[in-house]
Amino acid sequence: MGEDLLCAAVTVLFRTAARALQLQSDFGVHGDASESGKMEVRIAAVPARRREWLAGLTDFLIQGIEDLREENSKAIHLDIEGIK
């Protein structure tokens, strides 16, 4: 945790999304943020009836990161794996 405003903005977006996922008792969510500057969230199971909710949360998160990246293209790198 530094005092970098960009880092803080990205952290807030990811932490809030991860917490929203963690609160879903019917999702299989695992994550790791043990290394500074990196966060990983894995969603192992999503009931079919909840996929639209997850898509909305994911769209919100990606849009927030993309907006920040437009202003700071060299400072943000986003890898998304496993989207079908």
C-alpha positions in Angstrom: 0.0 0.0 0.0 1.5 3.2 -1.2 0.3 6.7 -1.6 -0.1 6.3 -5.4 -3.6 7.5 -6.4 -3.7 5.2 -9.4 -2.8 2.2 -7.4 -5.4 3.1 -4.8 -8.1 3.5 -7.4 -7.3 0.1 -8.9 -7.1 -1.5 -5.5 -10.5 -0.1 -4.5 -12.1 -1.5 -7.7 -10.6 -4.9 -7.3 -11.2 -5.2 -3.5 -14.8 -4.2 -3.8 -15.4 -6.7 -6.6 -13.6 -9.4 -4.8 -15.6 -8.7 -1.6 -18.9 -8.7 -3.6 -17.9 -12.1 -5.0 -16.9 -13.5 -1.6 -20.3 -12.6 -0.2 -22.0 -14.8 -2.7 -22.5 -18.1 -0.8 -23.3 -20.0 -3.9 -20.1 -19.1 -5.8 -16.8 -21.0 -5.5 -14.4 -18.0 -5.1 -10.7 -18.2 -4.2 -8.1 -15.5 -4.4 -4.7 -14.3 -3.5 -3.2 -10.8 -3.0 0.0 -11.9 -1.2 2.3 -10.0 -3.6 2.3 -6.3 -3.8 0.8 -5.0 -7.0 -0.9 -8.2 -7.9 -4.3 -9.7 -7.1 -5.8 -12.9 -8.4 -9.4 -14.0 -8.1 -10.6 -17.4 -9.3 -14.2 -18.3 -9.6 -14.6 -22.0 -9.7 -18.4 -22.3 -9.7 -21.2 -20.0 -10.8 -24.8 -21.2 -10.8 -26.4 -20.6 -14.2 -29.0 -18.4 -12.7 -26.3 -16.1 -11.3 -24.2 -15.6 -14.5 -26.0 -12.4 -15.4 -25.1 -10.9 -12.0 -21.5 -12.0 -12.4 -21.4 -10.5 -15.9 -22.6 -7.2 -14.6 -20.0 -7.1 -11.8 -17.3 -8.1 -14.3 -18.4 -5.4 -16.8 -18.3 -2.8 -14.1 -14.8 -3.8 -13.0 -13.3 -4.0 -16.5 -14.8 -0.7 -17.5 -13.4 1.0 -14.4 -9.9 -0.5 -15.1 -10.1 0.4 -18.8 -11.1 4.0 -17.9 -8.1 4.3 -15.6 -5.8 2.7 -18.3 -6.9 5.2 -20.9 -5.4 7.9 -18.8 -2.4 5.9 -17.6 -1.7 3.4 -20.4 1.9 2.6 -19.3 1.0 2.1 -15.6 -1.8 -0.5 -15.8 -1.7 -4.0 -17.2 -4.7 -6.3 -17.0 -4.8 -10.0 -17.8 -8.1 -11.7 -18.1 -8.1 -15.5 -18.4 -10.8 -18.0 -18.7 -13.6 -15.9 -20.1 -15.8 -17.8 -22.5 
